[in-house]
Amino acid sequence: MTINGKTYEDKPITLYSLLEIERLGSSWDDLTNRPLTFLVAYTAYCMGADTETAKREIEKFVYQGGDLSDLINGLSVIVAKSPFAR
């Protein structure tokens, strides 16, 4: 994923990543019920940052003309590749 000119590795959804996403305050259930919360936690995980940093970067991305649906669609592709999504 590329946010504000910085490219971060789209990390696969694994047990380890789900545990890290939970540590960042989200859960697998949020993917359906609170997708933006999951997006923020996943972005923070990929950035190696906390959720406050991820929120600021996502907000800056949108204010600078970025399309939030690009981030959401990118996450959807990663989720679809995960065996945890089956």
C-alpha positions in Angstrom: 0.0 0.0 0.0 1.2 3.5 -0.8 0.1 6.3 1.6 1.4 9.9 1.3 4.2 8.9 -1.0 5.5 6.1 1.2 5.1 2.4 0.2 4.4 -0.2 2.9 4.4 -3.9 2.4 0.9 -5.4 2.2 1.4 -8.1 4.8 -0.7 -11.3 4.5 -3.4 -12.0 7.0 -2.0 -14.8 9.2 -2.6 -15.9 12.8 0.4 -13.7 13.8 -1.0 -10.6 11.9 -4.5 -11.1 13.4 -2.9 -11.2 16.9 -1.0 -8.0 16.2 -4.2 -6.4 14.8 -6.0 -7.4 18.0 -3.1 -5.9 20.0 -3.7 -2.7 18.0 -7.3 -2.6 19.1 -9.2 -4.4 16.3 -10.4 -7.9 15.6 -11.4 -10.2 12.7 -15.1 -9.4 13.4 -14.4 -5.7 12.8 -13.6 -6.5 9.2 -17.4 -6.9 8.7 -18.8 -4.8 11.6 -16.3 -1.9 11.8 -14.2 -2.0 8.6 -12.5 1.3 9.1 -11.3 0.2 12.5 -9.9 -2.9 11.0 -8.3 -0.8 8.1 -6.6 1.5 10.6 -5.2 -1.4 12.7 -4.1 -3.3 9.6 -2.5 -0.1 8.2 -0.7 0.5 11.5 0.5 -3.2 11.4 1.9 -2.7 7.9 3.5 0.6 8.8 5.0 -0.8 12.0 3.3 2.1 13.8 0.5 2.7 16.3 -3.1 3.4 15.3 -2.9 7.1 16.0 -0.1 7.4 13.4 -2.1 5.3 11.0 -5.2 7.4 11.5 -3.2 10.6 10.9 -1.6 9.2 7.7 -4.9 7.9 6.3 -6.6 11.2 7.1 -3.8 13.1 5.4 -4.0 10.7 2.4 -7.7 11.5 2.0 -7.3 15.3 2.5 -4.6 15.3 -0.2 -6.9 13.7 -2.7 -6.3 10.1 -2.1 -9.3 7.7 -2.4 -10.2 5.8 0.7 -11.7 3.1 -1.5 -8.2 2.3 -2.9 -7.0 1.4 0.6 -10.2 -0.6 1.3 -10.0 -2.5 -2.0 -6.3 -3.3 -1.4 -7.2 -4.7 2.0 -10.0 -6.7 0.4 -7.5 -8.4 -2.0 -5.2 -9.3 0.9 -8.2 -10.7 2.9 -9.4 -12.7 0.0 -6.0 -14.4 -0.2 -6.0 -15.4 3.4 -7.0 -18.9 4.5 -8.5 -17.3 7.5 -11.2 -15.7 5.3 -12.6 -19.1 4.2 
